[in-house]
Amino acid sequence: MWLSNFTVVLADETIESGSVRIEDGEIAEIRSGPVVQSTFDGGGRLLMPGFVDLHGDMVEREIAPRPNAMMPIDFGIHELDKKLASAGVTTAYAAVSFATESVYGHIRSLENTGAIIEGIKRLNGDLLVDHRVHARYEITNVGAAPALEGLLHGGFVDMVSLTDHTPGQGQYNNVDSYIASMSERRAISKEAAAEVVARRIALRQESAEVDARLRDIVGLSLRHNLSLASHDDDSAEKVAEMHDLGVTISEFPVTLAAAEEARRRGLWTLMGAPNALRGMSMSGNLTAFDAARAGLLNILAADYHPAAFLLGAFKIAEASGGSLAKAVAMTGLNPARAAGLMDRGEIAIGQKADLVAVEPGDVPRVRATFRSGRVVYSDGTLHPLRPHHALAA
């Protein structure tokens, strides 16, 4: 199958009116110029690598769209799958949390988290997108460690991140604001939320068991050759501590100093595509724009909104004065390599034919998504050529 007459975005350049041949689900040939035997004529649209999302929180929202409104887990996974395909995501790491004391409440219980992971693995062969599991280990939730260890031993986890959402540091420096957020999200009084917060702060201060469990999880993750990430690093010292544990990805660094230290130590730096699209952090922390302008940004992730991927990449290219190819690498090549995936993420011979056809413009749109050469999403505007059209050409 040929995809012809596209502006093909390679890892370091773009090819105008380029063509890509797909065989057995892989990219077999790349040409400059259109071909007459094409199956799809791009009409000059962009052809980009499918997005590789290392951190997507969305599955929980599909299963619990409102507090205490639980949907069937399989239903939620299928609904998210469709949204991801329509947003151009072809590989998705569901960032599921082992954080029972979070503001999200019951949806992040051990029972629900385990059921979500099991559902993703069981359904994956029947889904449009390649779904994987990113286990977010809240380091103060030592009671969750045995459950996570069991999932790691069973091969259910593909990536692990170490999170510390203890109020008073990291992403949640403002304790009063965190209490108010927990009260609203969990529909409890501010007094009850304050009690939960006080328990979490006290638990973090009792660091002996916390540190022991943390090292157990890290050791097990590394023995299974999983990529290890830190979360919300707020200082150079925190980055150094995480790097020494074996972390290779710094997710959502809170400060420029943390991002600079991550780059100095050779870590991948990940920021949210919604942050890039909006030009600001929801928590008033480091923006993706500032990180990109300083040459400190490697990876964009869906975070909570996969539709932000495409426009977020365009915004980064515009704001940082860089090429579109460099920004697109943040959505495909870089996250794939950071996760140890060597078979996808770029348009190159031998790579999986995970591709996105994009209509550029003020609001660029995904017109079609291909996974291993198969159309998994189309809005109907990218029409396959009929045989007699090709012959006439």
C-alpha positions in Angstrom: 0.0 0.0 0.0 1.2 3.5 -0.9 0.4 6.7 0.9 1.2 9.3 -1.7 1.4 13.1 -2.0 1.9 13.9 1.7 4.2 16.3 3.4 6.1 13.5 5.2 7.6 14.5 8.6 10.8 12.6 9.2 12.9 12.7 12.3 15.0 15.7 11.1 13.3 17.0 8.0 10.1 17.1 5.9 9.6 15.8 2.4 7.1 17.8 0.3 4.8 15.6 -1.9 6.5 12.5 -0.4 5.2 8.9 -0.5 5.5 6.0 1.9 5.0 2.3 1.0 3.7 0.0 3.7 4.2 -3.8 3.7 3.2 -6.3 6.4 2.5 -3.4 8.8 5.9 -1.8 8.4 7.3 1.1 6.5 9.1 -0.5 3.4 10.0 2.5 1.3 10.0 6.4 1.4 10.1 8.4 -1.8 10.4 12.1 -2.7 7.4 12.8 -5.0 4.0 11.2 -5.6 3.5 7.7 -7.0 0.8 6.7 -9.4 0.0 3.4 -7.7 -1.0 5.0 -4.4 -3.8 3.7 -2.2 -4.3 7.0 -0.5 -3.6 10.5 -2.0 -2.8 12.9 0.8 -3.5 16.0 -1.2 -0.5 17.7 0.5 -1.6 16.9 4.0 1.0 16.1 6.7 2.0 12.5 7.4 3.4 12.2 10.9 4.4 9.3 13.2 1.7 8.1 15.4 1.8 9.6 18.9 3.4 7.6 21.7 1.8 8.7 25.0 3.9 7.8 28.0 1.5 9.4 30.6 -2.3 9.4 30.1 -4.6 9.7 33.1 -7.8 9.4 31.0 -8.9 5.8 31.7 -9.9 6.7 35.2 -12.2 9.5 33.9 -13.8 7.2 31.4 -14.6 4.7 34.2 -15.6 7.4 36.7 -16.7 10.5 34.7 -18.2 11.9 37.9 -17.6 11.2 41.6 -19.6 8.0 42.6 -20.7 7.4 39.0 -18.8 4.3 38.1 -19.0 2.7 34.6 -18.0 -0.8 33.7 -14.2 -1.0 33.3 -14.3 -2.8 29.9 -16.7 -0.1 28.6 -14.4 2.7 29.8 -11.3 1.1 28.2 -13.1 0.8 24.8 -14.4 4.4 25.0 -10.9 5.7 25.7 -9.5 3.6 22.9 -11.7 5.3 20.3 -10.7 8.8 21.6 -7.0 7.9 21.5 -7.2 6.7 17.9 -9.1 9.8 16.8 -6.4 12.0 18.5 -3.6 10.2 16.6 -2.3 8.2 19.5 -1.1 4.8 18.4 0.7 3.7 21.6 -0.7 4.6 24.9 0.6 4.1 28.4 -2.3 4.3 30.9 -1.0 6.0 33.9 -2.9 4.2 36.7 -2.3 5.1 40.3 -1.5 3.3 43.5 -2.6 6.3 45.5 -5.6 5.6 47.7 -5.4 8.8 49.6 -5.4 11.0 46.5 -8.0 13.6 45.7 -9.6 11.2 43.3 -10.7 8.8 46.1 -12.1 5.4 45.4 -11.2 5.2 41.7 -7.6 4.8 42.7 -8.2 2.1 45.3 -6.0 -1.0 45.0 -9.0 -3.0 43.8 -10.0 -0.7 41.0 -6.4 -0.1 39.9 -5.7 -3.8 39.7 -9.0 -4.4 37.8 -8.1 -1.6 35.3 -4.7 -3.1 34.7 -6.1 -6.5 34.2 -8.7 -5.2 31.8 -6.2 -3.3 29.7 -4.0 -6.4 29.3 -7.0 -8.7 28.6 -8.6 -6.4 26.0 -5.4 -5.1 24.3 -5.5 -7.6 21.3 -9.0 -6.3 20.4 -8.3 -2.6 20.7 -7.4 0.0 18.1 -4.4 1.4 19.9 -1.5 -0.5 21.5 -2.3 0.0 25.2 0.3 -0.4 27.9 0.4 0.1 31.7 2.3 2.9 33.4 2.1 2.2 37.1 2.3 5.3 39.3 3.6 4.3 42.7 2.8 6.9 45.4 5.8 6.4 47.6 3.9 7.1 50.9 1.3 4.5 50.1 3.4 1.6 51.4 0.4 -0.6 51.7 0.1 -0.7 47.9 3.7 -2.0 47.4 2.8 -5.7 47.7 0.0 -5.4 45.1 2.4 -3.5 42.7 5.1 -6.1 43.3 2.7 -8.9 42.3 1.8 -7.1 39.1 5.4 -6.5 38.3 6.3 -10.2 38.8 3.3 -11.1 36.6 4.4 -9.0 33.7 1.4 -6.7 33.8 3.3 -3.4 34.1 5.3 -1.7 31.3 6.6 1.4 33.0 6.8 2.7 36.6 6.9 6.2 37.9 7.7 7.3 41.4 5.3 10.0 42.7 5.2 11.9 45.9 2.1 14.0 46.2 2.7 14.8 49.9 1.2 18.2 50.4 3.7 21.0 51.2 6.2 20.1 48.4 6.4 19.2 44.7 3.3 20.0 42.8 1.2 20.7 45.9 3.2 23.4 47.7 0.1 25.2 48.9 -1.5 22.9 51.6 -4.7 25.0 51.9 -5.3 24.8 48.2 -4.8 21.0 48.2 -7.2 20.6 51.1 -9.9 22.6 49.2 -9.3 20.5 46.1 -9.6 17.2 48.0 -12.8 18.4 49.7 -14.4 19.3 46.3 -13.3 16.2 44.4 -14.1 13.7 47.1 -17.2 15.5 48.3 -16.1 15.6 51.9 -15.8 18.5 54.4 -12.7 20.6 54.5 -12.1 19.3 58.1 -12.2 15.7 56.9 -9.8 16.6 54.0 -7.5 18.3 56.4 -7.3 15.1 58.5 -6.4 13.1 55.5 -3.7 15.6 54.5 -2.3 15.6 58.1 -2.0 11.8 58.0 -0.2 11.9 54.6 2.3 14.5 55.9 3.0 12.4 59.0 3.5 9.3 57.0 6.1 10.9 54.8 8.0 12.0 57.9 8.2 8.4 59.0 10.6 7.7 56.2 12.2 4.3 57.1 9.4 2.1 55.8 8.7 4.5 52.9 12.3 4.4 51.8 12.6 0.6 52.1 9.5 0.0 50.0 10.6 2.5 47.5 13.9 0.7 46.9 12.1 -2.6 46.7 9.8 -1.2 43.9 12.8 0.4 42.1 14.9 -2.8 42.2 12.1 -4.9 40.9 11.3 -2.5 38.1 14.9 -2.4 37.0 15.2 -6.2 37.1 12.2 -6.3 34.7 14.0 -3.8 32.4 11.2 -1.2 32.8 11.7 2.5 32.2 11.6 4.4 35.5 10.3 7.9 35.8 10.2 10.5 38.6 7.2 12.8 39.0 7.0 16.6 39.8 10.6 17.1 40.6 10.8 20.5 42.3 14.6 20.9 42.8 18.0 19.9 41.5 18.5 17.9 44.6 15.3 15.9 44.0 16.4 15.2 40.4 19.8 14.0 41.7 18.1 11.7 44.2 15.8 10.2 41.6 18.7 9.8 39.1 20.7 7.9 41.7 17.8 5.5 42.1 17.9 4.7 38.4 15.3 7.1 37.0 15.7 8.0 33.3 12.6 10.2 32.8 11.7 13.3 34.7 8.0 13.9 34.3 6.5 17.4 34.8 9.4 19.1 36.5 8.0 21.8 38.6 10.9 24.3 38.3 13.4 25.3 35.6 16.2 24.3 38.0 14.9 20.8 38.2 14.6 20.6 34.4 18.1 21.9 34.0 19.5 19.3 36.3 17.5 16.6 34.5 19.1 17.6 31.2 22.6 17.8 32.9 22.2 14.2 34.1 20.9 12.9 30.7 17.3 12.3 31.7 14.4 12.7 29.3 12.2 15.6 30.3 8.5 15.2 29.8 5.7 17.8 30.0 2.0 17.8 29.3 0.6 18.6 25.8 -2.3 20.5 27.5 0.4 22.7 29.2 1.9 23.4 25.7 -1.4 24.1 24.1 -2.5 26.5 26.8 0.9 28.0 27.4 0.6 27.6 31.1 0.6 25.1 33.9 -2.6 24.5 35.9 -0.6 24.7 39.1 1.5 27.8 38.1 4.6 25.6 37.7 7.2 25.5 34.8 5.5 25.8 31.4 6.3 23.6 28.4 7.1 26.7 26.4 9.8 27.8 28.9 11.3 24.4 29.0 11.3 24.2 25.2 12.8 27.6 24.7 15.6 26.6 27.1 16.3 23.4 25.2 15.1 21.3 28.1 12.0 19.6 26.7 12.2 16.1 25.1 8.7 14.6 25.4 5.1 15.7 25.2 2.5 13.5 26.9 -1.3 13.5 26.8 -1.5 14.0 30.6 -5.3 14.4 30.8 -6.3 15.4 27.3 -5.0 13.4 24.2 -6.6 15.8 21.7 -4.0 18.4 22.9 -1.1 16.4 21.4 -1.4 17.8 17.8 -1.9 21.5 18.5 0.5 21.3 21.4 3.3 20.1 19.1 2.5 22.9 16.7 2.6 25.5 19.5 5.9 24.2 20.7 7.4 24.4 17.2 6.1 28.0 16.9 7.1 29.2 20.4 10.6 27.6 20.4 11.5 28.7 16.9 12.3 25.1 16.1 11.3 22.9 13.2 8.1 21.0 13.1 10.2 17.8 12.8 11.8 18.5 16.1 8.5 19.2 17.8 6.9 16.1 16.3 9.9 14.0 17.6 8.6 15.0 21.1 5.3 13.1 20.4 6.8 10.0 18.7 10.5 9.3 18.5 11.6 10.6 21.8 8.9 9.0 24.0 9.3 5.7 22.1 13.0 5.6 22.8 12.6 6.7 26.4 10.3 3.8 26.9 12.7 1.4 25.2 10.5 0.9 22.1 12.8 0.8 19.1 10.3 -0.3 16.5 8.1 2.8 16.3 8.0 6.6 16.7 9.4 7.8 13.4 8.8 7.5 9.7 11.8 5.3 8.7 12.2 2.0 6.8 11.6 -1.0 9.1 9.6 1.0 11.6 5.9 0.1 12.4 3.5 1.9 10.1 1.9 3.8 12.9 1.0 7.0 11.2 -1.2 10.1 11.4 -2.6 12.1 8.5 -3.0 15.7 9.6 -4.8 18.7 8.0 -2.7 21.8 8.9 -4.3 25.1 9.7 -5.2 27.4 12.5 -6.6 24.3 14.3 -4.8 21.3 12.8 -6.9 18.2 12.7 -6.3 14.5 12.6 -7.9 13.1 9.4 -6.8 9.5 9.7 -4.8 7.3 12.0 -2.9 4.1 10.9 -1.7 1.4 13.3 0.7 -1.1 11.7 -0.7 0.1 8.3 -4.3 -0.5 9.2 -6.7 2.4 9.3 -8.0 2.6 12.9 -9.6 6.1 12.6 -10.8 8.2 9.7 -13.1 11.2 9.5 -14.0 10.4 5.9 -11.9 13.1 4.3 -9.0 10.9 3.3 -10.4 8.7 0.6 -8.7 5.6 -0.8 -8.2 5.7 -4.5 -10.1 3.2 -6.6 -8.1 1.0 -8.9 -9.3 2.8 -12.1 -8.1 6.1 -10.7 -4.6 4.8 -10.3 -4.7 3.3 -13.8 -5.8 6.5 -15.3 -3.0 8.3 -13.6 
